[in-house]
Amino acid sequence: MNSINTNVAAMTALQSLNATNKSLVETQSRISTGLAVATASDNAAYFSIATTMRSDNKALGAVQDALGLGAATVDVAYTALDSTIKVVDEIKTKLVAAREPGVDRVAIQAEISELQNQLTSISESASFNGENFLSVDSDAADYNATKSVVASFTRSGSSISIGTIGIDISSTALFDAGTGTAILDTVATATSGTTFTVANLDISALTDAAADLTDLEDMIQTVDTAFASITTAASNLGAASTRIELQSEFVGNLMDAVERGVSQLVDADMNAESTKLQALQVQQQLGIQALSIANSGSQNILSLFR
């Protein structure tokens, strides 16, 4: 039935054209933004997951920065310990040379004193971002023997946890301004009852007397013990540095994996969207023609009255 009041064909063509235009707008939006899920209305579940994971990825970025800072701090301390090993080794060599009867121990002590000053300089300079693992004050209110480097950010349901890598600086400290004992300022007692540390031992007054030579040997033993402790501390820092490096690499890979996962959820397939755009553009043109034909149907009714 043809009616001048209701053009069913035009209504159908218009609905079809509106649907095509809506799809065309969505496809153009996906192409311009690169996102299939740009807002919660596109897909509430995927949008929620993607938003949460993007936030967590930013937190992982902060973890990676913290690992970089920790790695730099440990590297500074390790470099300082490596230099300390060489200086302490040199002091031990000087003491062994001083064991020879008839040598000028005053002259040797002058060299040792300079090396002792160098030990102090190294420990005080081994600071990065205000952190010093070699020169500490165990009596300070904010002192903590374990330095923590933020290493991970983990989500389990609605709960999150922060993982750390602990570094025991009580085993790396060369000097302690507090009442604690550090490697180079640990007090030792010679056979004669004389007390000394690696940092302040003095052989200038020693003679070739048997007691003095025994004291000298005690000093050599103490320095050698300190040498072994410093070597162990350097090994521990080296192991910590390796772990931090591995963790930093893992966090970087994890961030890439999370980003890929988010991409799978919300990114648009540009190949598919491009193909769909061309098809919708053709459908739009056909819809306009169909609507034009449907509208012209009412004009054909006039021919019935001629």
C-alpha positions as CSV (number, residue, x, y, z in Angstrom):
1,M,0.0,0.0,0.0
2,N,1.3,3.4,-1.0
3,S,0.6,6.1,1.6
4,I,1.2,9.9,1.5
5,N,1.2,10.0,5.3
6,T,3.7,7.2,6.0
7,N,6.7,6.4,3.8
8,V,7.8,3.0,5.2
9,A,10.6,2.6,2.7
10,A,12.1,6.0,3.6
11,M,11.9,5.1,7.3
12,T,13.7,1.9,6.8
13,A,16.3,3.5,4.6
14,L,16.8,6.2,7.2
15,Q,17.3,3.7,10.0
16,S,19.8,1.8,8.0
17,L,21.7,5.0,7.1
18,N,21.8,6.1,10.7
19,A,23.2,2.8,11.8
20,T,25.9,3.0,9.1
21,N,26.7,6.6,10.2
22,K,27.1,5.5,13.8
23,S,29.4,2.6,12.9
24,L,31.3,5.0,10.6
25,V,31.8,7.4,13.5
26,E,33.0,4.6,15.8
27,T,35.5,3.3,13.2
28,Q,36.8,6.8,12.5
29,S,37.3,7.3,16.2
30,R,39.2,4.1,16.5
31,I,41.4,5.0,13.6
32,S,42.1,8.5,14.9
33,T,42.9,7.3,18.5
34,G,44.2,3.9,17.8
35,L,42.0,2.5,20.6
36,A,39.1,0.1,20.3
37,V,38.3,0.8,24.0
38,A,38.9,4.5,24.6
39,T,36.2,5.0,27.3
40,A,34.3,2.8,29.8
41,S,31.3,2.9,27.6
42,D,33.2,1.0,24.9
43,N,33.9,-2.0,27.2
44,A,33.6,-1.4,30.9
45,A,35.5,-4.6,31.9
46,Y,38.4,-4.0,29.5
47,F,38.6,-0.3,30.3
48,S,38.8,-1.1,34.1
49,I,41.5,-3.7,33.6
50,A,43.5,-1.5,31.2
51,T,43.3,1.6,33.5
52,T,44.5,-0.5,36.5
53,M,47.4,-2.1,34.6
54,R,48.5,1.3,33.2
55,S,48.7,2.6,36.7
56,D,50.6,-0.4,37.9
57,N,53.0,0.0,35.0
58,K,53.7,3.6,36.1
59,A,54.5,2.1,39.6
60,L,56.8,-0.4,38.0
61,G,58.5,2.6,36.2
62,A,59.1,4.1,39.7
63,V,60.5,0.7,40.8
64,Q,62.9,0.7,37.9
65,D,64.1,4.2,38.8
66,A,64.6,3.1,42.4
67,L,66.7,0.2,41.2
68,G,68.8,2.5,39.1
69,L,69.4,4.7,42.1
70,G,70.2,1.7,44.3
71,A,72.6,0.4,41.7
72,A,74.4,3.7,41.5
73,T,74.7,3.8,45.4
74,V,76.0,0.3,45.5
75,D,78.4,0.9,42.7
76,V,79.9,3.9,44.4
77,A,80.4,1.9,47.6
78,Y,81.9,-1.0,45.7
79,T,84.3,1.3,43.9
80,A,85.4,2.8,47.2
81,L,85.9,-0.6,48.7
82,D,88.0,-1.7,45.7
83,S,90.2,1.4,46.3
84,T,90.3,0.6,50.0
85,I,91.5,-2.9,49.4
86,K,94.5,-1.5,47.4
87,V,95.3,1.0,50.2
88,V,95.1,-1.6,53.0
89,D,97.2,-4.0,51.0
90,E,99.8,-1.3,50.6
91,I,99.7,-0.7,54.4
92,K,100.3,-4.4,55.0
93,T,103.2,-4.3,52.6
94,K,104.7,-1.4,54.4
95,L,104.4,-3.2,57.8
96,V,106.0,-6.3,56.5
97,A,108.9,-4.2,55.2
98,A,109.1,-2.6,58.6
99,R,109.6,-6.0,60.2
100,E,113.1,-6.1,58.8
101,P,115.7,-5.1,61.5
102,G,117.4,-1.8,61.0
103,V,114.9,-0.2,58.8
104,D,113.8,3.4,59.2
105,R,110.3,2.9,60.8
106,V,109.8,6.6,61.2
107,A,110.0,7.0,57.4
108,I,107.8,4.0,56.8
109,Q,105.2,5.4,59.3
110,A,105.1,8.7,57.4
111,E,104.0,6.7,54.3
112,I,101.5,4.7,56.3
113,S,100.0,7.8,57.8
114,E,99.3,9.2,54.4
115,L,97.7,5.9,53.5
116,Q,95.6,6.0,56.6
117,N,94.5,9.5,55.6
118,Q,93.6,8.2,52.2
119,L,91.4,5.5,53.9
120,T,89.4,8.3,55.7
121,S,89.1,10.3,52.5
122,I,87.8,7.3,50.5
123,S,85.2,6.4,53.1
124,E,83.9,9.9,53.5
125,S,83.7,10.4,49.7
126,A,81.8,7.2,49.1
127,S,78.5,9.0,49.2
128,F,75.7,9.0,46.6
129,N,72.4,10.9,47.0
130,G,73.3,11.3,50.7
131,E,73.8,7.5,51.3
132,N,77.1,6.3,52.5
133,F,77.6,2.6,53.2
134,L,81.2,2.9,54.3
135,S,81.2,5.8,56.8
136,V,78.2,5.5,59.3
137,D,77.0,6.7,62.7
138,S,75.3,3.8,64.4
139,D,74.2,6.1,67.2
140,A,72.2,8.4,64.9
141,A,68.4,8.3,65.4
142,D,67.7,7.4,61.8
143,Y,70.4,4.7,61.5
144,N,69.4,1.4,60.1
145,A,72.0,-1.3,59.5
146,T,69.9,-2.6,56.5
147,K,69.5,-0.4,53.5
148,S,66.5,-1.3,51.4
149,V,66.3,-0.9,47.6
150,V,62.8,-0.9,46.2
151,A,62.8,-3.9,43.8
152,S,59.2,-4.8,42.9
153,F,55.5,-3.8,42.9
154,T,53.1,-6.7,43.0
155,R,49.3,-6.8,42.8
156,S,47.2,-9.7,44.1
157,G,43.5,-8.9,43.8
158,S,42.9,-5.6,45.6
159,S,46.1,-5.9,47.7
160,I,49.5,-4.6,46.7
161,S,53.0,-5.3,48.1
162,I,56.4,-3.7,47.7
163,G,59.4,-5.9,47.5
164,T,62.9,-4.7,48.5
165,I,66.5,-5.9,48.3
166,G,68.3,-5.5,51.6
167,I,72.0,-4.5,51.9
168,D,73.6,-5.0,55.3
169,I,75.9,-2.0,55.7
170,S,77.1,-3.2,59.1
171,S,79.4,-5.5,57.2
172,T,80.6,-2.9,54.7
173,A,81.2,0.1,57.1
174,L,84.9,1.0,57.3
175,F,84.3,3.7,60.0
176,D,81.6,4.2,62.6
177,A,81.2,7.6,64.3
178,G,79.0,5.9,66.9
179,T,79.7,3.2,69.4
180,G,79.5,0.4,66.9
181,T,82.5,-1.4,65.4
182,A,83.5,-1.0,61.8
183,I,86.2,-2.7,59.9
184,L,89.0,-0.1,60.1
185,D,88.3,1.3,63.5
186,T,87.9,-2.0,65.4
187,V,90.3,-1.9,68.3
188,A,93.0,-4.6,68.5
189,T,95.4,-5.2,71.3
190,A,99.1,-6.1,70.7
191,T,101.0,-8.6,72.8
192,S,102.5,-5.8,74.9
193,G,99.0,-4.5,75.7
194,T,99.1,-1.6,73.3
195,T,95.8,-0.9,71.6
196,F,95.4,0.2,68.0
197,T,93.3,0.2,64.9
198,V,94.2,-0.1,61.3
199,A,93.3,3.6,60.9
200,N,95.6,4.8,63.7
201,L,98.4,2.2,64.2
202,D,101.8,3.8,64.6
203,I,105.1,2.0,64.3
204,S,107.5,5.0,64.5
205,A,108.4,4.2,68.1
206,L,109.0,0.5,67.6
207,T,112.5,-0.8,67.9
208,D,114.2,-4.1,67.1
209,A,113.4,-5.4,70.5
210,A,111.6,-8.7,70.6
211,A,108.5,-7.3,72.2
212,D,108.3,-4.5,69.6
213,L,108.7,-6.9,66.8
214,T,106.0,-9.1,68.2
215,D,103.7,-6.0,68.4
216,L,104.5,-5.3,64.8
217,E,103.5,-8.8,63.8
218,D,100.3,-8.4,65.7
219,M,99.6,-5.2,63.6
220,I,100.3,-7.1,60.4
221,Q,97.9,-9.8,61.5
222,T,95.2,-7.2,62.3
223,V,95.7,-5.4,59.0
224,D,95.5,-8.7,57.1
225,T,92.2,-9.6,59.0
226,A,90.8,-6.2,58.0
227,F,91.9,-6.8,54.4
228,A,90.0,-10.1,54.4
229,S,86.9,-8.4,55.8
230,I,87.0,-5.6,53.2
231,T,87.4,-8.2,50.4
232,T,84.3,-10.1,51.7
233,A,82.4,-6.8,51.9
234,A,83.3,-6.0,48.3
235,S,82.2,-9.4,47.3
236,N,78.8,-9.0,49.0
237,L,78.3,-5.6,47.4
238,G,79.2,-7.1,44.0
239,A,76.6,-9.8,44.5
240,A,74.0,-7.2,45.5
241,S,74.9,-5.1,42.4
242,T,74.4,-8.2,40.2
243,R,71.0,-8.9,41.7
244,I,69.9,-5.3,41.3
245,E,70.9,-5.4,37.7
246,L,69.0,-8.6,37.1
247,Q,65.9,-7.3,38.8
248,S,66.1,-4.0,36.8
249,E,66.2,-6.0,33.6
250,F,63.3,-8.2,34.8
251,V,61.2,-5.2,35.7
252,G,61.8,-3.7,32.3
253,N,60.7,-6.9,30.6
254,L,57.7,-7.0,32.9
255,M,56.7,-3.5,32.0
256,D,56.9,-4.4,28.3
257,A,54.7,-7.5,28.9
258,V,52.1,-5.5,30.8
259,E,52.0,-2.9,28.0
260,R,51.5,-5.7,25.4
261,G,48.7,-7.1,27.5
262,V,46.9,-3.8,27.7
263,S,47.4,-3.4,24.0
264,Q,45.6,-6.7,23.3
265,L,42.7,-5.4,25.4
266,V,42.2,-1.9,24.1
267,D,44.1,-1.2,21.0
268,A,42.4,-1.2,17.6
269,D,43.4,-3.5,14.8
270,M,44.3,-0.8,12.2
271,N,44.2,-3.3,9.3
272,A,40.7,-4.4,10.2
273,E,39.5,-0.9,10.9
274,S,40.8,0.4,7.6
275,T,39.0,-2.3,5.7
276,K,35.8,-1.7,7.7
277,L,36.1,2.1,7.1
278,Q,36.1,1.6,3.3
279,A,33.1,-0.8,3.5
280,L,31.1,1.6,5.7
281,Q,31.8,4.5,3.3
282,V,30.4,2.4,0.5
283,Q,27.4,1.5,2.7
284,Q,26.9,5.1,3.5
285,Q,26.8,6.1,-0.1
286,L,24.4,3.3,-0.9
287,G,22.2,4.2,2.1
288,I,22.0,7.8,0.9
289,Q,20.9,6.6,-2.6
290,A,18.4,4.2,-1.0
291,L,16.9,7.0,1.0
292,S,16.7,9.2,-2.0
293,I,14.9,6.5,-3.9
294,A,12.5,5.9,-1.0
295,N,11.7,9.6,-0.8
296,S,11.1,9.8,-4.5
297,G,8.4,7.1,-4.1
298,S,5.9,9.7,-2.7
299,Q,6.4,11.8,-5.9
300,N,5.3,8.8,-8.0
301,I,1.9,8.8,-6.4
302,L,1.2,12.1,-8.2
303,S,1.4,10.3,-11.5
304,L,-1.7,8.3,-10.5
305,F,-3.8,11.5,-10.7
306,R,-2.7,12.7,-14.1
